[in-house]
Amino acid sequence: MTEKTNTTSDTSHSVVLMKGEVQWRFAWKNGEETVAVKAITDIAKSNLNDFDWFDAAMVCHEMTKITAKAA
């Protein structure tokens, strides 16, 4: 499940992914989307957590929706 929240009214955004008891929060400002996606893919590549490619796709999809609304 993803939850969208704006951390400020103008340029900061975040997506929260709840996976069982674990909460993943990704935050970015306008113009930092590429950096955020790179960080998300790095986490998905790692074998050290249970954040997988499906989770990454869901978070990036929510980021796209939020960014499109902000434009």
DASUL-V885586 format. One record per backbone hydrogen bond with DSSP energy under -1.0 kcal/mol. NH is the residue of the N-H (numbers start at 1). CO is the residue of the C=O. If there is no record, write none. Layout:
BEGIN
NH_CO + NH_CO
END
This chain:
BEGIN
3_16 + 5_14 + 13_28 + 14_5 + 15_26 + 16_3 + 17_24 + 18_1 + 19_22 + 22_19 + 24_17 + 26_15 + 28_13 + 30_11 + 32_29 + 36_32 + 37_33 + 38_34 + 39_35 + 40_36 + 41_37 + 42_38 + 43_39 + 44_40 + 45_41 + 56_52 + 57_53 + 58_54 + 59_55 + 60_56 + 61_57 + 62_58 + 63_59 + 64_60 + 65_61 + 66_62 + 67_63 + 68_64 + 69_65 + 70_66 + 71_67
END
